[in-house]
Amino acid sequence: MHRLSEVAALVEFLLQNKHKTFRPKKRFPQGTLRYNLHKKAEATLHSGVDLRTAVRLPPNENLDDWIAVH
């Protein structure tokens, strides 16, 4: 029964805190290099580029050579 109460407590915790994360999002002070890198990475990830086509092996390319370069 002790295990069941732990599971029930965990489920209750998860349902209560739907909008919270276990680990808070990182915040970077504006104007810093880290902030600028974060914004560039975020913009790249949300740009709509299909990453599958970006990393696809080009035709007539040796897989080992392509992996070595990329």
PDB file of N, H, CA, C and O in Angstrom:
ATOM      1  N   MET A   1       0.812  -1.206   0.000  1.00  0.00           N
ATOM      2  CA  MET A   1       0.000   0.000   0.000  1.00  0.00           C
ATOM      3  C   MET A   1       0.855   1.269   0.000  1.00  0.00           C
ATOM      4  O   MET A   1       0.454   2.299  -0.543  1.00  0.00           O
ATOM      5  N   HIS A   2       2.036   1.183   0.615  1.00  0.00           N
ATOM      6  H   HIS A   2       2.362   0.347   1.056  1.00  0.00           H
ATOM      7  CA  HIS A   2       2.901   2.352   0.668  1.00  0.00           C
ATOM      8  C   HIS A   2       3.286   2.784  -0.748  1.00  0.00           C
ATOM      9  O   HIS A   2       3.311   3.978  -1.046  1.00  0.00           O
ATOM     10  N   ARG A   3       3.583   1.831  -1.610  1.00  0.00           N
ATOM     11  H   ARG A   3       3.562   0.861  -1.368  1.00  0.00           H
ATOM     12  CA  ARG A   3       3.959   2.123  -3.000  1.00  0.00           C
ATOM     13  C   ARG A   3       2.797   2.785  -3.749  1.00  0.00           C
ATOM     14  O   ARG A   3       3.006   3.697  -4.550  1.00  0.00           O
ATOM     15  N   LEU A   4       1.592   2.327  -3.485  1.00  0.00           N
ATOM     16  H   LEU A   4       1.422   1.587  -2.834  1.00  0.00           H
ATOM     17  CA  LEU A   4       0.414   2.888  -4.134  1.00  0.00           C
ATOM     18  C   LEU A   4       0.223   4.352  -3.749  1.00  0.00           C
ATOM     19  O   LEU A   4      -0.150   5.173  -4.587  1.00  0.00           O
ATOM     20  N   SER A   5       0.475   4.678  -2.497  1.00  0.00           N
ATOM     21  H   SER A   5       0.778   4.011  -1.815  1.00  0.00           H
ATOM     22  CA  SER A   5       0.316   6.072  -2.069  1.00  0.00           C
ATOM     23  C   SER A   5       1.375   6.969  -2.712  1.00  0.00           C
ATOM     24  O   SER A   5       1.108   8.136  -2.998  1.00  0.00           O
ATOM     25  N   GLU A   6       2.578   6.426  -2.940  1.00  0.00           N
ATOM     26  H   GLU A   6       2.794   5.478  -2.708  1.00  0.00           H
ATOM     27  CA  GLU A   6       3.615   7.201  -3.620  1.00  0.00           C
ATOM     28  C   GLU A   6       3.211   7.490  -5.063  1.00  0.00           C
ATOM     29  O   GLU A   6       3.394   8.602  -5.560  1.00  0.00           O
ATOM     30  N   VAL A   7       2.666   6.488  -5.721  1.00  0.00           N
ATOM     31  H   VAL A   7       2.517   5.585  -5.318  1.00  0.00           H
ATOM     32  CA  VAL A   7       2.221   6.660  -7.101  1.00  0.00           C
ATOM     33  C   VAL A   7       1.072   7.661  -7.159  1.00  0.00           C
ATOM     34  O   VAL A   7       1.035   8.518  -8.042  1.00  0.00           O
ATOM     35  N   ALA A   8       0.141   7.554  -6.224  1.00  0.00           N
ATOM     36  H   ALA A   8       0.171   6.857  -5.507  1.00  0.00           H
ATOM     37  CA  ALA A   8      -0.989   8.484  -6.181  1.00  0.00           C
ATOM     38  C   ALA A   8      -0.498   9.912  -5.953  1.00  0.00           C
ATOM     39  O   ALA A   8      -1.016  10.851  -6.557  1.00  0.00           O
ATOM     40  N   ALA A   9       0.494  10.079  -5.087  1.00  0.00           N
ATOM     41  H   ALA A   9       0.916   9.316  -4.597  1.00  0.00           H
ATOM     42  CA  ALA A   9       1.043  11.409  -4.825  1.00  0.00           C
ATOM     43  C   ALA A   9       1.727  11.968  -6.073  1.00  0.00           C
ATOM     44  O   ALA A   9       1.617  13.158  -6.367  1.00  0.00           O
ATOM     45  N   LEU A  10       2.428  11.107  -6.798  1.00  0.00           N
ATOM     46  H   LEU A  10       2.517  10.140  -6.558  1.00  0.00           H
ATOM     47  CA  LEU A  10       3.092  11.552  -8.021  1.00  0.00           C
ATOM     48  C   LEU A  10       2.073  11.972  -9.076  1.00  0.00           C
ATOM     49  O   LEU A  10       2.234  13.007  -9.721  1.00  0.00           O
ATOM     50  N   VAL A  11       1.035  11.177  -9.250  1.00  0.00           N
ATOM     51  H   VAL A  11       0.904  10.336  -8.726  1.00  0.00           H
ATOM     52  CA  VAL A  11      -0.012  11.503 -10.223  1.00  0.00           C
ATOM     53  C   VAL A  11      -0.680  12.822  -9.848  1.00  0.00           C
ATOM     54  O   VAL A  11      -0.929  13.660 -10.715  1.00  0.00           O
ATOM     55  N   GLU A  12      -0.967  13.007  -8.587  1.00  0.00           N
ATOM     56  H   GLU A  12      -0.765  12.326  -7.883  1.00  0.00           H
ATOM     57  CA  GLU A  12      -1.589  14.257  -8.133  1.00  0.00           C
ATOM     58  C   GLU A  12      -0.671  15.444  -8.421  1.00  0.00           C
ATOM     59  O   GLU A  12      -1.124  16.493  -8.877  1.00  0.00           O
ATOM     60  N   PHE A  13       0.626  15.268  -8.149  1.00  0.00           N
ATOM     61  H   PHE A  13       0.994  14.415  -7.778  1.00  0.00           H
ATOM     62  CA  PHE A  13       1.594  16.328  -8.408  1.00  0.00           C
ATOM     63  C   PHE A  13       1.620  16.689  -9.893  1.00  0.00           C
ATOM     64  O   PHE A  13       1.612  17.865 -10.255  1.00  0.00           O
ATOM     65  N   LEU A  14       1.651  15.665 -10.748  1.00  0.00           N
ATOM     66  H   LEU A  14       1.658  14.709 -10.454  1.00  0.00           H
ATOM     67  CA  LEU A  14       1.714  15.910 -12.187  1.00  0.00           C
ATOM     68  C   LEU A  14       0.457  16.592 -12.704  1.00  0.00           C
ATOM     69  O   LEU A  14       0.538  17.449 -13.584  1.00  0.00           O
ATOM     70  N   LEU A  15      -0.688  16.230 -12.180  1.00  0.00           N
ATOM     71  H   LEU A  15      -0.754  15.533 -11.465  1.00  0.00           H
ATOM     72  CA  LEU A  15      -1.938  16.827 -12.638  1.00  0.00           C
ATOM     73  C   LEU A  15      -2.115  18.250 -12.127  1.00  0.00           C
ATOM     74  O   LEU A  15      -2.715  19.081 -12.809  1.00  0.00           O
ATOM     75  N   GLN A  16      -1.603  18.538 -10.946  1.00  0.00           N
ATOM     76  H   GLN A  16      -1.115  17.863 -10.392  1.00  0.00           H
ATOM     77  CA  GLN A  16      -1.722  19.886 -10.385  1.00  0.00           C
ATOM     78  C   GLN A  16      -0.849  20.882 -11.132  1.00  0.00           C
ATOM     79  O   GLN A  16      -1.241  22.033 -11.327  1.00  0.00           O
ATOM     80  N   ASN A  17       0.322  20.448 -11.546  1.00  0.00           N
ATOM     81  H   ASN A  17       0.640  19.514 -11.388  1.00  0.00           H
ATOM     82  CA  ASN A  17       1.319  21.357 -12.106  1.00  0.00           C
ATOM     83  C   ASN A  17       1.479  21.162 -13.608  1.00  0.00           C
ATOM     84  O   ASN A  17       2.593  20.964 -14.094  1.00  0.00           O
ATOM     85  N   LYS A  18       0.388  21.217 -14.335  1.00  0.00           N
ATOM     86  H   LYS A  18      -0.517  21.378 -13.941  1.00  0.00           H
ATOM     87  CA  LYS A  18       0.435  20.978 -15.778  1.00  0.00           C
ATOM     88  C   LYS A  18       1.302  22.003 -16.506  1.00  0.00           C
ATOM     89  O   LYS A  18       1.968  21.666 -17.485  1.00  0.00           O
ATOM     90  N   HIS A  19       1.300  23.226 -16.044  1.00  0.00           N
ATOM     91  H   HIS A  19       0.760  23.500 -15.248  1.00  0.00           H
ATOM     92  CA  HIS A  19       1.985  24.287 -16.765  1.00  0.00           C
ATOM     93  C   HIS A  19       3.386  24.551 -16.227  1.00  0.00           C
ATOM     94  O   HIS A  19       4.064  25.466 -16.695  1.00  0.00           O
ATOM     95  N   LYS A  20       3.819  23.779 -15.270  1.00  0.00           N
ATOM     96  H   LYS A  20       3.269  23.035 -14.890  1.00  0.00           H
ATOM     97  CA  LYS A  20       5.157  23.941 -14.723  1.00  0.00           C
ATOM     98  C   LYS A  20       6.044  22.832 -15.260  1.00  0.00           C
ATOM     99  O   LYS A  20       5.567  21.752 -15.606  1.00  0.00           O
ATOM    100  N   THR A  21       7.334  23.110 -15.324  1.00  0.00           N
ATOM    101  H   THR A  21       7.722  23.988 -15.043  1.00  0.00           H
ATOM    102  CA  THR A  21       8.282  22.093 -15.747  1.00  0.00           C
ATOM    103  C   THR A  21       9.062  21.626 -14.533  1.00  0.00           C
ATOM    104  O   THR A  21       9.144  22.323 -13.522  1.00  0.00           O
ATOM    105  N   PHE A  22       9.630  20.446 -14.647  1.00  0.00           N
ATOM    106  H   PHE A  22       9.563  19.880 -15.469  1.00  0.00           H
ATOM    107  CA  PHE A  22      10.466  19.952 -13.565  1.00  0.00           C
ATOM    108  C   PHE A  22      11.728  20.792 -13.454  1.00  0.00           C
ATOM    109  O   PHE A  22      12.244  21.015 -12.359  1.00  0.00           O
ATOM    110  N   ARG A  23      12.217  21.252 -14.590  1.00  0.00           N
ATOM    111  H   ARG A  23      11.797  21.071 -15.480  1.00  0.00           H
ATOM    112  CA  ARG A  23      13.423  22.050 -14.616  1.00  0.00           C
ATOM    113  C   ARG A  23      13.073  23.388 -15.252  1.00  0.00           C
ATOM    114  O   ARG A  23      12.590  23.419 -16.383  1.00  0.00           O
ATOM    115  N   PRO A  24      13.304  24.485 -14.559  1.00  0.00           N
ATOM    116  CA  PRO A  24      12.916  25.776 -15.128  1.00  0.00           C
ATOM    117  C   PRO A  24      13.710  26.095 -16.394  1.00  0.00           C
ATOM    118  O   PRO A  24      14.864  25.693 -16.541  1.00  0.00           O
ATOM    119  N   LYS A  25      13.070  26.820 -17.298  1.00  0.00           N
ATOM    120  H   LYS A  25      12.132  27.146 -17.180  1.00  0.00           H
ATOM    121  CA  LYS A  25      13.752  27.231 -18.520  1.00  0.00           C
ATOM    122  C   LYS A  25      14.878  28.189 -18.160  1.00  0.00           C
ATOM    123  O   LYS A  25      14.753  28.995 -17.238  1.00  0.00           O
ATOM    124  N   LYS A  26      15.975  28.089 -18.897  1.00  0.00           N
ATOM    125  H   LYS A  26      16.076  27.434 -19.646  1.00  0.00           H
ATOM    126  CA  LYS A  26      17.112  28.964 -18.635  1.00  0.00           C
ATOM    127  C   LYS A  26      16.820  30.359 -19.161  1.00  0.00           C
ATOM    128  O   LYS A  26      16.210  30.523 -20.218  1.00  0.00           O
ATOM    129  N   ARG A  27      17.247  31.331 -18.436  1.00  0.00           N
ATOM    130  H   ARG A  27      17.742  31.199 -17.577  1.00  0.00           H
ATOM    131  CA  ARG A  27      17.091  32.725 -18.841  1.00  0.00           C
ATOM    132  C   ARG A  27      18.493  33.331 -18.946  1.00  0.00           C
ATOM    133  O   ARG A  27      19.351  33.102 -18.094  1.00  0.00           O
ATOM    134  N   PHE A  28      18.699  34.099 -19.997  1.00  0.00           N
ATOM    135  H   PHE A  28      18.002  34.285 -20.689  1.00  0.00           H
ATOM    136  CA  PHE A  28      19.991  34.718 -20.217  1.00  0.00           C
ATOM    137  C   PHE A  28      19.811  36.229 -20.243  1.00  0.00           C
ATOM    138  O   PHE A  28      18.866  36.726 -20.856  1.00  0.00           O
ATOM    139  N   PRO A  29      20.701  36.964 -19.590  1.00  0.00           N
ATOM    140  CA  PRO A  29      20.591  38.427 -19.603  1.00  0.00           C
ATOM    141  C   PRO A  29      20.758  38.976 -21.020  1.00  0.00           C
ATOM    142  O   PRO A  29      21.655  38.562 -21.754  1.00  0.00           O
ATOM    143  N   GLN A  30      19.887  39.909 -21.396  1.00  0.00           N
ATOM    144  H   GLN A  30      19.158  40.245 -20.800  1.00  0.00           H
ATOM    145  CA  GLN A  30      19.954  40.511 -22.732  1.00  0.00           C
ATOM    146  C   GLN A  30      21.284  41.217 -22.925  1.00  0.00           C
ATOM    147  O   GLN A  30      21.847  41.791 -21.992  1.00  0.00           O
ATOM    148  N   GLY A  31      21.774  41.160 -24.162  1.00  0.00           N
ATOM    149  H   GLY A  31      21.317  40.694 -24.919  1.00  0.00           H
ATOM    150  CA  GLY A  31      23.019  41.843 -24.486  1.00  0.00           C
ATOM    151  C   GLY A  31      24.256  40.987 -24.299  1.00  0.00           C
ATOM    152  O   GLY A  31      25.351  41.408 -24.673  1.00  0.00           O
ATOM    153  N   THR A  32      24.116  39.794 -23.731  1.00  0.00           N
ATOM    154  H   THR A  32      23.227  39.451 -23.427  1.00  0.00           H
ATOM    155  CA  THR A  32      25.275  38.933 -23.536  1.00  0.00           C
ATOM    156  C   THR A  32      25.453  38.022 -24.742  1.00  0.00           C
ATOM    157  O   THR A  32      24.517  37.809 -25.513  1.00  0.00           O
ATOM    158  N   LEU A  33      26.642  37.494 -24.897  1.00  0.00           N
ATOM    159  H   LEU A  33      27.401  37.668 -24.271  1.00  0.00           H
ATOM    160  CA  LEU A  33      26.920  36.567 -25.991  1.00  0.00           C
ATOM    161  C   LEU A  33      26.032  35.331 -25.875  1.00  0.00           C
ATOM    162  O   LEU A  33      25.519  34.834 -26.877  1.00  0.00           O
ATOM    163  N   ARG A  34      25.857  34.845 -24.674  1.00  0.00           N
ATOM    164  H   ARG A  34      26.275  35.248 -23.859  1.00  0.00           H
ATOM    165  CA  ARG A  34      25.024  33.661 -24.460  1.00  0.00           C
ATOM    166  C   ARG A  34      23.580  33.924 -24.897  1.00  0.00           C
ATOM    167  O   ARG A  34      22.945  33.058 -25.500  1.00  0.00           O
ATOM    168  N   TYR A  35      23.071  35.101 -24.597  1.00  0.00           N
ATOM    169  H   TYR A  35      23.586  35.804 -24.108  1.00  0.00           H
ATOM    170  CA  TYR A  35      21.713  35.465 -25.009  1.00  0.00           C
ATOM    171  C   TYR A  35      21.608  35.498 -26.532  1.00  0.00           C
ATOM    172  O   TYR A  35      20.650  34.981 -27.106  1.00  0.00           O
ATOM    173  N   ASN A  36      22.596  36.106 -27.179  1.00  0.00           N
ATOM    174  H   ASN A  36      23.375  36.526 -26.712  1.00  0.00           H
ATOM    175  CA  ASN A  36      22.579  36.197 -28.642  1.00  0.00           C
ATOM    176  C   ASN A  36      22.646  34.812 -29.281  1.00  0.00           C
ATOM    177  O   ASN A  36      21.930  34.540 -30.244  1.00  0.00           O
ATOM    178  N   LEU A  37      23.496  33.940 -28.754  1.00  0.00           N
ATOM    179  H   LEU A  37      24.078  34.161 -27.971  1.00  0.00           H
ATOM    180  CA  LEU A  37      23.583  32.577 -29.279  1.00  0.00           C
ATOM    181  C   LEU A  37      22.278  31.826 -29.065  1.00  0.00           C
ATOM    182  O   LEU A  37      21.833  31.077 -29.935  1.00  0.00           O
ATOM    183  N   HIS A  38      21.670  32.030 -27.902  1.00  0.00           N
ATOM    184  H   HIS A  38      22.032  32.638 -27.195  1.00  0.00           H
ATOM    185  CA  HIS A  38      20.394  31.381 -27.594  1.00  0.00           C
ATOM    186  C   HIS A  38      19.322  31.824 -28.589  1.00  0.00           C
ATOM    187  O   HIS A  38      18.571  30.994 -29.100  1.00  0.00           O
ATOM    188  N   LYS A  39      19.248  33.109 -28.862  1.00  0.00           N
ATOM    189  H   LYS A  39      19.858  33.784 -28.446  1.00  0.00           H
ATOM    190  CA  LYS A  39      18.248  33.627 -29.792  1.00  0.00           C
ATOM    191  C   LYS A  39      18.480  33.107 -31.212  1.00  0.00           C
ATOM    192  O   LYS A  39      17.525  32.776 -31.914  1.00  0.00           O
ATOM    193  N   LYS A  40      19.744  33.034 -31.636  1.00  0.00           N
ATOM    194  H   LYS A  40      20.520  33.304 -31.065  1.00  0.00           H
ATOM    195  CA  LYS A  40      20.036  32.507 -32.973  1.00  0.00           C
ATOM    196  C   LYS A  40      19.660  31.035 -33.071  1.00  0.00           C
ATOM    197  O   LYS A  40      19.087  30.603 -34.071  1.00  0.00           O
ATOM    198  N   ALA A  41      19.978  30.269 -32.043  1.00  0.00           N
ATOM    199  H   ALA A  41      20.444  30.619 -31.230  1.00  0.00           H
ATOM    200  CA  ALA A  41      19.633  28.844 -32.046  1.00  0.00           C
ATOM    201  C   ALA A  41      18.127  28.660 -32.039  1.00  0.00           C
ATOM    202  O   ALA A  41      17.599  27.799 -32.742  1.00  0.00           O
ATOM    203  N   GLU A  42      17.440  29.458 -31.254  1.00  0.00           N
ATOM    204  H   GLU A  42      17.868  30.158 -30.683  1.00  0.00           H
ATOM    205  CA  GLU A  42      15.978  29.375 -31.179  1.00  0.00           C
ATOM    206  C   GLU A  42      15.346  29.728 -32.530  1.00  0.00           C
ATOM    207  O   GLU A  42      14.405  29.065 -32.966  1.00  0.00           O
ATOM    208  N   ALA A  43      15.855  30.756 -33.182  1.00  0.00           N
ATOM    209  H   ALA A  43      16.619  31.295 -32.828  1.00  0.00           H
ATOM    210  CA  ALA A  43      15.326  31.158 -34.489  1.00  0.00           C
ATOM    211  C   ALA A  43      15.583  30.077 -35.535  1.00  0.00           C
ATOM    212  O   ALA A  43      14.738  29.828 -36.394  1.00  0.00           O
ATOM    213  N   THR A  44      16.732  29.445 -35.463  1.00  0.00           N
ATOM    214  H   THR A  44      17.419  29.647 -34.765  1.00  0.00           H
ATOM    215  CA  THR A  44      17.058  28.379 -36.407  1.00  0.00           C
ATOM    216  C   THR A  44      16.137  27.190 -36.217  1.00  0.00           C
ATOM    217  O   THR A  44      15.663  26.605 -37.191  1.00  0.00           O
ATOM    218  N   LEU A  45      15.881  26.831 -34.976  1.00  0.00           N
ATOM    219  H   LEU A  45      16.266  27.306 -34.185  1.00  0.00           H
ATOM    220  CA  LEU A  45      15.039  25.672 -34.699  1.00  0.00           C
ATOM    221  C   LEU A  45      13.589  25.915 -35.096  1.00  0.00           C
ATOM    222  O   LEU A  45      12.875  24.973 -35.439  1.00  0.00           O
ATOM    223  N   HIS A  46      13.150  27.169 -35.052  1.00  0.00           N
ATOM    224  H   HIS A  46      13.730  27.934 -34.773  1.00  0.00           H
ATOM    225  CA  HIS A  46      11.758  27.495 -35.367  1.00  0.00           C
ATOM    226  C   HIS A  46      11.599  28.094 -36.764  1.00  0.00           C
ATOM    227  O   HIS A  46      10.575  28.711 -37.058  1.00  0.00           O
ATOM    228  N   SER A  47      12.601  27.920 -37.627  1.00  0.00           N
ATOM    229  H   SER A  47      13.433  27.419 -37.388  1.00  0.00           H
ATOM    230  CA  SER A  47      12.548  28.554 -38.946  1.00  0.00           C
ATOM    231  C   SER A  47      11.746  27.763 -39.965  1.00  0.00           C
ATOM    232  O   SER A  47      11.477  28.262 -41.058  1.00  0.00           O
ATOM    233  N   GLY A  48      11.360  26.545 -39.630  1.00  0.00           N
ATOM    234  H   GLY A  48      11.578  26.140 -38.743  1.00  0.00           H
ATOM    235  CA  GLY A  48      10.575  25.733 -40.546  1.00  0.00           C
ATOM    236  C   GLY A  48      11.409  24.909 -41.509  1.00  0.00           C
ATOM    237  O   GLY A  48      10.863  24.292 -42.424  1.00  0.00           O
ATOM    238  N   VAL A  49      12.717  24.887 -41.321  1.00  0.00           N
ATOM    239  H   VAL A  49      13.161  25.388 -40.578  1.00  0.00           H
ATOM    240  CA  VAL A  49      13.592  24.093 -42.178  1.00  0.00           C
ATOM    241  C   VAL A  49      13.405  22.619 -41.835  1.00  0.00           C
ATOM    242  O   VAL A  49      13.371  22.239 -40.664  1.00  0.00           O
ATOM    243  N   ASP A  50      13.285  21.800 -42.871  1.00  0.00           N
ATOM    244  H   ASP A  50      13.313  22.108 -43.822  1.00  0.00           H
ATOM    245  CA  ASP A  50      13.154  20.360 -42.662  1.00  0.00           C
ATOM    246  C   ASP A  50      14.547  19.776 -42.453  1.00  0.00           C
ATOM    247  O   ASP A  50      15.330  19.683 -43.398  1.00  0.00           O
ATOM    248  N   LEU A  51      14.858  19.384 -41.228  1.00  0.00           N
ATOM    249  H   LEU A  51      14.222  19.459 -40.460  1.00  0.00           H
ATOM    250  CA  LEU A  51      16.192  18.888 -40.919  1.00  0.00           C
ATOM    251  C   LEU A  51      16.491  17.563 -41.606  1.00  0.00           C
ATOM    252  O   LEU A  51      17.654  17.252 -41.865  1.00  0.00           O
ATOM    253  N   ARG A  52      15.467  16.782 -41.904  1.00  0.00           N
ATOM    254  H   ARG A  52      14.522  17.035 -41.694  1.00  0.00           H
ATOM    255  CA  ARG A  52      15.699  15.508 -42.596  1.00  0.00           C
ATOM    256  C   ARG A  52      16.314  15.740 -43.978  1.00  0.00           C
ATOM    257  O   ARG A  52      17.208  15.004 -44.393  1.00  0.00           O
ATOM    258  N   THR A  53      15.838  16.752 -44.679  1.00  0.00           N
ATOM    259  H   THR A  53      15.111  17.350 -44.342  1.00  0.00           H
ATOM    260  CA  THR A  53      16.411  17.021 -46.003  1.00  0.00           C
ATOM    261  C   THR A  53      17.762  17.717 -45.884  1.00  0.00           C
ATOM    262  O   THR A  53      18.610  17.573 -46.763  1.00  0.00           O
ATOM    263  N   ALA A  54      17.967  18.458 -44.824  1.00  0.00           N
ATOM    264  H   ALA A  54      17.277  18.576 -44.109  1.00  0.00           H
ATOM    265  CA  ALA A  54      19.236  19.161 -44.644  1.00  0.00           C
ATOM    266  C   ALA A  54      20.392  18.199 -44.401  1.00  0.00           C
ATOM    267  O   ALA A  54      21.526  18.494 -44.778  1.00  0.00           O
ATOM    268  N   VAL A  55      20.128  17.071 -43.788  1.00  0.00           N
ATOM    269  H   VAL A  55      19.206  16.832 -43.482  1.00  0.00           H
ATOM    270  CA  VAL A  55      21.199  16.126 -43.471  1.00  0.00           C
ATOM    271  C   VAL A  55      21.151  14.869 -44.333  1.00  0.00           C
ATOM    272  O   VAL A  55      21.885  13.917 -44.069  1.00  0.00           O
ATOM    273  N   ARG A  56      20.311  14.849 -45.344  1.00  0.00           N
ATOM    274  H   ARG A  56      19.714  15.622 -45.558  1.00  0.00           H
ATOM    275  CA  ARG A  56      20.203  13.689 -46.236  1.00  0.00           C
ATOM    276  C   ARG A  56      21.466  13.561 -47.087  1.00  0.00           C
ATOM    277  O   ARG A  56      22.039  14.556 -47.531  1.00  0.00           O
ATOM    278  N   LEU A  57      21.882  12.322 -47.300  1.00  0.00           N
ATOM    279  H   LEU A  57      21.416  11.514 -46.940  1.00  0.00           H
ATOM    280  CA  LEU A  57      23.047  12.037 -48.131  1.00  0.00           C
ATOM    281  C   LEU A  57      22.749  12.436 -49.574  1.00  0.00           C
ATOM    282  O   LEU A  57      21.784  11.946 -50.159  1.00  0.00           O
ATOM    283  N   PRO A  58      23.566  13.319 -50.156  1.00  0.00           N
ATOM    284  CA  PRO A  58      23.334  13.723 -51.546  1.00  0.00           C
ATOM    285  C   PRO A  58      23.536  12.542 -52.502  1.00  0.00           C
ATOM    286  O   PRO A  58      24.262  11.600 -52.183  1.00  0.00           O
ATOM    287  N   PRO A  59      22.896  12.593 -53.667  1.00  0.00           N
ATOM    288  CA  PRO A  59      23.082  11.513 -54.640  1.00  0.00           C
ATOM    289  C   PRO A  59      24.543  11.434 -55.092  1.00  0.00           C
ATOM    290  O   PRO A  59      25.236  12.449 -55.159  1.00  0.00           O
ATOM    291  N   ASN A  60      24.994  10.237 -55.396  1.00  0.00           N
ATOM    292  H   ASN A  60      24.431   9.412 -55.341  1.00  0.00           H
ATOM    293  CA  ASN A  60      26.361   9.978 -55.874  1.00  0.00           C
ATOM    294  C   ASN A  60      27.429  10.394 -54.868  1.00  0.00           C
ATOM    295  O   ASN A  60      28.544  10.738 -55.261  1.00  0.00           O
ATOM    296  N   GLU A  61      27.105  10.368 -53.585  1.00  0.00           N
ATOM    297  H   GLU A  61      26.199  10.089 -53.266  1.00  0.00           H
ATOM    298  CA  GLU A  61      28.059  10.729 -52.530  1.00  0.00           C
ATOM    299  C   GLU A  61      28.353   9.483 -51.709  1.00  0.00           C
ATOM    300  O   GLU A  61      27.449   8.707 -51.401  1.00  0.00           O
ATOM    301  N   ASN A  62      29.615   9.295 -51.357  1.00  0.00           N
ATOM    302  H   ASN A  62      30.350   9.926 -51.608  1.00  0.00           H
ATOM    303  CA  ASN A  62      30.017   8.169 -50.525  1.00  0.00           C
ATOM    304  C   ASN A  62      29.610   8.462 -49.082  1.00  0.00           C
ATOM    305  O   ASN A  62      29.938   9.523 -48.549  1.00  0.00           O
ATOM    306  N   LEU A  63      28.906   7.541 -48.457  1.00  0.00           N
ATOM    307  H   LEU A  63      28.640   6.679 -48.890  1.00  0.00           H
ATOM    308  CA  LEU A  63      28.413   7.742 -47.092  1.00  0.00           C
ATOM    309  C   LEU A  63      29.552   8.001 -46.118  1.00  0.00           C
ATOM    310  O   LEU A  63      29.449   8.897 -45.280  1.00  0.00           O
ATOM    311  N   ASP A  64      30.632   7.240 -46.209  1.00  0.00           N
ATOM    312  H   ASP A  64      30.715   6.512 -46.890  1.00  0.00           H
ATOM    313  CA  ASP A  64      31.753   7.416 -45.281  1.00  0.00           C
ATOM    314  C   ASP A  64      32.399   8.794 -45.432  1.00  0.00           C
ATOM    315  O   ASP A  64      32.743   9.429 -44.435  1.00  0.00           O
ATOM    316  N   ASP A  65      32.562   9.252 -46.663  1.00  0.00           N
ATOM    317  H   ASP A  65      32.282   8.736 -47.472  1.00  0.00           H
ATOM    318  CA  ASP A  65      33.135  10.581 -46.890  1.00  0.00           C
ATOM    319  C   ASP A  65      32.219  11.674 -46.354  1.00  0.00           C
ATOM    320  O   ASP A  65      32.674  12.636 -45.735  1.00  0.00           O
ATOM    321  N   TRP A  66      30.934  11.515 -46.599  1.00  0.00           N
ATOM    322  H   TRP A  66      30.564  10.734 -47.102  1.00  0.00           H
ATOM    323  CA  TRP A  66      29.967  12.525 -46.157  1.00  0.00           C
ATOM    324  C   TRP A  66      29.936  12.612 -44.633  1.00  0.00           C
ATOM    325  O   TRP A  66      29.891  13.706 -44.070  1.00  0.00           O
ATOM    326  N   ILE A  67      29.958  11.458 -43.969  1.00  0.00           N
ATOM    327  H   ILE A  67      29.994  10.569 -44.426  1.00  0.00           H
ATOM    328  CA  ILE A  67      29.953  11.435 -42.499  1.00  0.00           C
ATOM    329  C   ILE A  67      31.233  12.058 -41.953  1.00  0.00           C
ATOM    330  O   ILE A  67      31.190  12.782 -40.959  1.00  0.00           O
ATOM    331  N   ALA A  68      32.372  11.786 -42.589  1.00  0.00           N
ATOM    332  H   ALA A  68      32.408  11.198 -43.397  1.00  0.00           H
ATOM    333  CA  ALA A  68      33.646  12.333 -42.120  1.00  0.00           C
ATOM    334  C   ALA A  68      33.660  13.860 -42.171  1.00  0.00           C
ATOM    335  O   ALA A  68      34.251  14.506 -41.307  1.00  0.00           O
ATOM    336  N   VAL A  69      33.015  14.430 -43.174  1.00  0.00           N
ATOM    337  H   VAL A  69      32.535  13.905 -43.876  1.00  0.00           H
ATOM    338  CA  VAL A  69      33.009  15.886 -43.325  1.00  0.00           C
ATOM    339  C   VAL A  69      31.950  16.540 -42.450  1.00  0.00           C
ATOM    340  O   VAL A  69      32.167  17.626 -41.913  1.00  0.00           O
ATOM    341  N   HIS A  70      30.808  15.884 -42.307  1.00  0.00           N
ATOM    342  H   HIS A  70      30.631  15.002 -42.743  1.00  0.00           H
ATOM    343  CA  HIS A  70      29.707  16.481 -41.573  1.00  0.00           C
ATOM    344  C   HIS A  70      29.630  15.887 -40.203  1.00  0.00           C
ATOM    345  O   HIS A  70      28.760  16.260 -39.416  1.00  0.00           O
TER     346      HIS A  70
END
